[in-house]
Each structure stands twice: as C-alpha cells, then as structure tokens.
Amino acid sequence: MSSENDASRCFGNLTRQLMQVADGHVVMALEGGHDLTAICDASEACVNALLENELDPVPEDILNQTPNRNAIASLQKTTEIQSKYWKSVERYSGCALTGTQDQEQEETETVSALASLCVDVGQRFSKEGSRPAGEPMDEDPAL
C-alpha cells in the first residue's frame, strides 16, 4: 500500500465486502502491533464499515495493483475449506482470483524484500542483542 491512509481505507472496504459475503454476520478482533496510528486508523475504518457508514474510496491505483501470488493461493485455499461450512462462501470456491502474473518479476521482488529484511535486522540490533531505545517489545508494560 502506498500509505497508511490507503491501508486503512482498504481495511474498511474489505470489512464491507466481508459483510456482504457473510450476510452481515462479521466478528472482528483487534490484534496488537507497533504502529498505534495505523491500528487506530484501520480500526476506525472497520468500525465505520460495521456501522454501515460511508467509507472513503480506495484509490484506483491501489485497486489495480497485481495481487501477491501467495495471497491468492491463501485466499483460494481458505474459500475452498470454508465453502464446506458456509453457504455464502460456496459461490467463491474455485474462482480464479487473478489473471496471469509475471512470475520472474514477483521472484525478483521477493528476493529484494527478503534482502532488505536481512539488512534491516542487522542494523537494528547492536552488540549483545540489545534493542534500540523506544522500540516496544512484549515484555514492556502496556501503554
């Protein structure tokens, strides 16, 4: 996603779509994270969707992005399994979620992403495994 605001819009619109698929029967749980602003924005967008308030539209460039191949496989497997138990998901089972993708480009992006993660981990921690000041960890007290 190009920005946190786009991400929260996507969460809100995804919640709206899930409500349609599930005939309005949606339960949400909040998962913690390190970016409190992003959590608040996404939570607000999801609650607005649940309340059936008008949502900010997702920009066209975001809607036209090519989905990640692993995400597509996960969605297809999930709908296949859930369609056995939920009639509202049945119609989506076996659907092709996207057209042909350029596998070589995706492999290049994956290798680049993994390389940046490896570099980031090495730079974030100093000798003796200490963490930078201000970075929350599980053992820190709740805010």
GROMACS elastic network, one bead per residue, 0.5 to 0.9 nm:
[ bonds ]
;  ai    aj funct       b0    kb
    1     4     6  0.74317   500
    1     5     6  0.89318   500
    1     6     6  0.62990   500
    1     7     6  0.58864   500
    1    10     6  0.88675   500
    1    62     6  0.68833   500
    2     5     6  0.83557   500
    2     6     6  0.64490   500
    2     7     6  0.77173   500
    2    62     6  0.77400   500
    3     6     6  0.52176   500
    3     7     6  0.63323   500
    3     8     6  0.88161   500
    4     8     6  0.62328   500
    4     9     6  0.86071   500
    4    37     6  0.85753   500
    4    38     6  0.60956   500
    4    41     6  0.80274   500
    4    42     6  0.85516   500
    5     8     6  0.52237   500
    5     9     6  0.62474   500
    5    10     6  0.86508   500
    5    38     6  0.80183   500
    5    41     6  0.73769   500
    5    42     6  0.83285   500
    6     9     6  0.50442   500
    6    10     6  0.61808   500
    6    11     6  0.87256   500
    6    58     6  0.65987   500
    6    59     6  0.75056   500
    6    62     6  0.78265   500
    7    10     6  0.50380   500
    7    11     6  0.63123   500
    7    12     6  0.87579   500
    7    38     6  0.81949   500
    7    41     6  0.87465   500
    7    42     6  0.72127   500
    7    58     6  0.88082   500
    8    11     6  0.50082   500
    8    12     6  0.62573   500
    8    13     6  0.86298   500
    8    38     6  0.72141   500
    8    39     6  0.83879   500
    8    40     6  0.88570   500
    8    41     6  0.56787   500
    8    43     6  0.77418   500
    8    44     6  0.81244   500
    8    45     6  0.60595   500
    8    46     6  0.81096   500
    9    12     6  0.51555   500
    9    13     6  0.61577   500
    9    14     6  0.84301   500
    9    41     6  0.85725   500
    9    42     6  0.72643   500
    9    45     6  0.63974   500
    9    46     6  0.86716   500
    9    55     6  0.74808   500
    9    56     6  0.62657   500
    9    57     6  0.68309   500
    9    58     6  0.58135   500
    9    59     6  0.89093   500
   10    13     6  0.51485   500
   10    14     6  0.58549   500
   10    15     6  0.84024   500
   10    42     6  0.83570   500
   10    45     6  0.84946   500
   10    57     6  0.85146   500
   10    58     6  0.62849   500
   10    62     6  0.87631   500
   11    14     6  0.50654   500
   11    15     6  0.60751   500
   11    16     6  0.86260   500
   11    42     6  0.59666   500
   11    43     6  0.81505   500
   11    45     6  0.66056   500
   11    46     6  0.61956   500
   12    15     6  0.51241   500
   12    16     6  0.63354   500
   12    17     6  0.88003   500
   12    42     6  0.69085   500
   12    43     6  0.81071   500
   12    44     6  0.79872   500
   12    47     6  0.76763   500
   12    48     6  0.71404   500
   12    49     6  0.56197   500
   12    50     6  0.85837   500
   12    55     6  0.69901   500
   12    56     6  0.84088   500
   13    17     6  0.62527   500
   13    18     6  0.86014   500
   13    45     6  0.79515   500
   13    46     6  0.77923   500
   13    49     6  0.70501   500
   13    55     6  0.71650   500
   13    56     6  0.83944   500
   13    57     6  0.78471   500
   13    58     6  0.76399   500
   14    17     6  0.50223   500
   14    18     6  0.61167   500
   14    19     6  0.85595   500
   14    46     6  0.83047   500
   14    49     6  0.87493   500
   15    18     6  0.50265   500
   15    19     6  0.61728   500
   15    20     6  0.87477   500
   15    26     6  0.83620   500
   15    45     6  0.85301   500
   15    46     6  0.58984   500
   15    47     6  0.86934   500
   15    49     6  0.61576   500
   15    50     6  0.72748   500
   16    19     6  0.51210   500
   16    20     6  0.65178   500
   16    21     6  0.89015   500
   16    24     6  0.87927   500
   16    46     6  0.79333   500
   16    49     6  0.53314   500
   16    50     6  0.70766   500
   16    52     6  0.78856   500
   16    55     6  0.89988   500
   17    20     6  0.51099   500
   17    21     6  0.63285   500
   17    22     6  0.85924   500
   18    21     6  0.50203   500
   18    22     6  0.59230   500
   18    23     6  0.82385   500
   18    24     6  0.78263   500
   18    25     6  0.86933   500
   18    26     6  0.72763   500
   19    22     6  0.51009   500
   19    23     6  0.57236   500
   19    25     6  0.63547   500
   19    26     6  0.60216   500
   19    49     6  0.84959   500
   19    50     6  0.77309   500
   20    23     6  0.50871   500
   20    24     6  0.59999   500
   20    25     6  0.86971   500
   20    88     6  0.89743   500
   21    24     6  0.76358   500
   21    25     6  0.88331   500
   21    88     6  0.58273   500
   21    89     6  0.66934   500
   22    25     6  0.53286   500
   22    26     6  0.66435   500
   22    86     6  0.84268   500
   22    88     6  0.59929   500
   22    89     6  0.76342   500
   23    26     6  0.82734   500
   23    88     6  0.74527   500
   24    50     6  0.83690   500
   26    50     6  0.82009   500
   28    46     6  0.86766   500
   30    39     6  0.85087   500
   30    43     6  0.77536   500
   31    39     6  0.85643   500
   32    35     6  0.88097   500
   32    36     6  0.85454   500
   32    39     6  0.77630   500
   33    36     6  0.69744   500
   33    38     6  0.89366   500
   33    39     6  0.72587   500
   34    38     6  0.88465   500
   34    39     6  0.85064   500
   34   135     6  0.82771   500
   34   136     6  0.68936   500
   34   137     6  0.86806   500
   35    38     6  0.54568   500
   35    39     6  0.63273   500
   35    40     6  0.87661   500
   36    39     6  0.50224   500
   36    40     6  0.60817   500
   36    41     6  0.85623   500
   37    40     6  0.51543   500
   37    41     6  0.61348   500
   37    42     6  0.85560   500
   38    41     6  0.51285   500
   38    42     6  0.60035   500
   38    43     6  0.83248   500
   39    42     6  0.52722   500
   39    43     6  0.58894   500
   39    44     6  0.84462   500
   40    43     6  0.51034   500
   40    44     6  0.60394   500
   40    45     6  0.86215   500
   41    44     6  0.51765   500
   41    45     6  0.62926   500
   41    46     6  0.87215   500
   42    45     6  0.51040   500
   42    46     6  0.61893   500
   42    47     6  0.86385   500
   43    46     6  0.50854   500
   43    47     6  0.61143   500
   43    48     6  0.85125   500
   44    47     6  0.51657   500
   44    48     6  0.61062   500
   44    49     6  0.86212   500
   45    48     6  0.50981   500
   45    49     6  0.62816   500
   45    50     6  0.87339   500
   45    55     6  0.72820   500
   45    56     6  0.85868   500
   46    49     6  0.50456   500
   46    50     6  0.62233   500
   46    51     6  0.86350   500
   47    51     6  0.60990   500
   47    52     6  0.84475   500
   47    53     6  0.86364   500
   48    51     6  0.50509   500
   48    52     6  0.60923   500
   48    53     6  0.51085   500
   48    54     6  0.72986   500
   48    55     6  0.70357   500
   49    53     6  0.58636   500
   49    54     6  0.74482   500
   49    55     6  0.68706   500
   50    53     6  0.76641   500
   52    55     6  0.84049   500
   55    58     6  0.88932   500
   57    60     6  0.87406   500
   58    61     6  0.84889   500
   58    62     6  0.67399   500
   58    63     6  0.67797   500
   59    62     6  0.54587   500
   59    63     6  0.65030   500
   59    64     6  0.88692   500
   60    64     6  0.60841   500
   60    65     6  0.87376   500
   61    64     6  0.51852   500
   61    65     6  0.64254   500
   62    65     6  0.54133   500
   63    66     6  0.85567   500
   64    67     6  0.87830   500
   66    69     6  0.87736   500
   66    98     6  0.80368   500
   66   101     6  0.77225   500
   67    70     6  0.85737   500
   67    71     6  0.69694   500
   67    72     6  0.68296   500
   67    97     6  0.87611   500
   67    98     6  0.74674   500
   67   101     6  0.88383   500
   68    71     6  0.52223   500
   68    72     6  0.63766   500
   68    73     6  0.88367   500
   68   106     6  0.79407   500
   69    72     6  0.51299   500
   69    73     6  0.63273   500
   69    74     6  0.87171   500
   69   101     6  0.80265   500
   69   103     6  0.86052   500
   69   106     6  0.80777   500
   70    73     6  0.50816   500
   70    74     6  0.61627   500
   70    75     6  0.86212   500
   71    74     6  0.50611   500
   71    75     6  0.61363   500
   71    76     6  0.85636   500
   72    75     6  0.51376   500
   72    76     6  0.61053   500
   72    77     6  0.85748   500
   72    96     6  0.89173   500
   72    97     6  0.65815   500
   72    98     6  0.77711   500
   73    76     6  0.51523   500
   73    77     6  0.61454   500
   73    78     6  0.85141   500
   74    77     6  0.52043   500
   74    78     6  0.60153   500
   74    79     6  0.85892   500
   75    78     6  0.50270   500
   75    79     6  0.60790   500
   75    80     6  0.84141   500
   75    97     6  0.84512   500
   76    79     6  0.52881   500
   76    80     6  0.60690   500
   76    81     6  0.86995   500
   76    92     6  0.85540   500
   76    93     6  0.70371   500
   76    94     6  0.69842   500
   76    95     6  0.75456   500
   76    96     6  0.81309   500
   76    97     6  0.77346   500
   77    80     6  0.50260   500
   77    81     6  0.62456   500
   77    82     6  0.85377   500
   77    93     6  0.85702   500
   78    81     6  0.52601   500
   78    82     6  0.59247   500
   78    83     6  0.82546   500
   78    93     6  0.87228   500
   79    82     6  0.50665   500
   79    83     6  0.56080   500
   79    84     6  0.86893   500
   79    89     6  0.63585   500
   79    90     6  0.75159   500
   79    92     6  0.65395   500
   79    93     6  0.52589   500
   79    94     6  0.78985   500
   80    83     6  0.54554   500
   80    84     6  0.72428   500
   80    89     6  0.84586   500
   80    90     6  0.79309   500
   80    92     6  0.81499   500
   80    93     6  0.50501   500
   80    94     6  0.68397   500
   81    84     6  0.58828   500
   81    85     6  0.77330   500
   81    93     6  0.84421   500
   82    85     6  0.54152   500
   82    86     6  0.59543   500
   82    87     6  0.87151   500
   82    89     6  0.66417   500
   82    90     6  0.77867   500
   82    93     6  0.85265   500
   83    86     6  0.51213   500
   83    87     6  0.62086   500
   83    88     6  0.75201   500
   83    91     6  0.78480   500
   83    92     6  0.78051   500
   83    93     6  0.62786   500
   84    87     6  0.75062   500
   84    89     6  0.83907   500
   84    90     6  0.71619   500
   85    89     6  0.83649   500
   85    90     6  0.84716   500
   86    89     6  0.55256   500
   86    90     6  0.65967   500
   87    91     6  0.76521   500
   88    91     6  0.67737   500
   88    92     6  0.82741   500
   89    92     6  0.55135   500
   89    93     6  0.67549   500
   90    93     6  0.53914   500
   90    94     6  0.88500   500
   91    94     6  0.82133   500
   91    95     6  0.81124   500
   92    95     6  0.54816   500
   92    96     6  0.88838   500
   93    96     6  0.89256   500
   94    97     6  0.89159   500
   95    98     6  0.89676   500
   96    99     6  0.75045   500
   98   101     6  0.80903   500
  100   103     6  0.87765   500
  101   104     6  0.88792   500
  101   105     6  0.85389   500
  101   106     6  0.81617   500
  102   105     6  0.55249   500
  102   106     6  0.65424   500
  102   107     6  0.88893   500
  103   106     6  0.51208   500
  103   107     6  0.61320   500
  103   108     6  0.86193   500
  104   107     6  0.51205   500
  104   108     6  0.62541   500
  104   109     6  0.87105   500
  105   108     6  0.51185   500
  105   109     6  0.62659   500
  105   110     6  0.86584   500
  106   109     6  0.50064   500
  106   110     6  0.60834   500
  106   111     6  0.86161   500
  107   110     6  0.50099   500
  107   111     6  0.61701   500
  107   112     6  0.85518   500
  108   111     6  0.52308   500
  108   112     6  0.61848   500
  108   113     6  0.85965   500
  109   112     6  0.50694   500
  109   113     6  0.60543   500
  109   114     6  0.85828   500
  110   113     6  0.50622   500
  110   114     6  0.61187   500
  110   115     6  0.84741   500
  111   114     6  0.51580   500
  111   115     6  0.60493   500
  111   116     6  0.86205   500
  112   115     6  0.50535   500
  112   116     6  0.61908   500
  112   117     6  0.86569   500
  113   116     6  0.51850   500
  113   117     6  0.62881   500
  113   118     6  0.87711   500
  114   117     6  0.50651   500
  114   118     6  0.62824   500
  114   119     6  0.87203   500
  115   118     6  0.51627   500
  115   119     6  0.62986   500
  115   120     6  0.85983   500
  116   119     6  0.51053   500
  116   120     6  0.60039   500
  116   121     6  0.86237   500
  117   120     6  0.50223   500
  117   121     6  0.61696   500
  117   122     6  0.86738   500
  118   121     6  0.53481   500
  118   122     6  0.64462   500
  118   123     6  0.88575   500
  119   122     6  0.52811   500
  119   123     6  0.63535   500
  119   124     6  0.87835   500
  120   123     6  0.51953   500
  120   124     6  0.61102   500
  120   125     6  0.89853   500
  121   124     6  0.52988   500
  121   125     6  0.67353   500
  122   125     6  0.60838   500
  122   126     6  0.80484   500
  123   126     6  0.73580   500
  124   130     6  0.89619   500
  124   131     6  0.69031   500
  124   132     6  0.67572   500
  125   128     6  0.82595   500
  125   129     6  0.56912   500
  125   130     6  0.58466   500
  125   131     6  0.53205   500
  125   132     6  0.67996   500
  126   129     6  0.58374   500
  126   130     6  0.57861   500
  126   131     6  0.69506   500
  126   132     6  0.79769   500
  127   130     6  0.66285   500
  131   134     6  0.86287   500
  131   135     6  0.70607   500
  132   135     6  0.60286   500
  133   136     6  0.85817   500
  136   139     6  0.82474   500
  136   140     6  0.62926   500
  136   141     6  0.89382   500
  137   140     6  0.54919   500
  137   141     6  0.88252   500
  138   141     6  0.80174   500
  138   142     6  0.89402   500
  139   142     6  0.88824   500
  140   143     6  0.88022   500
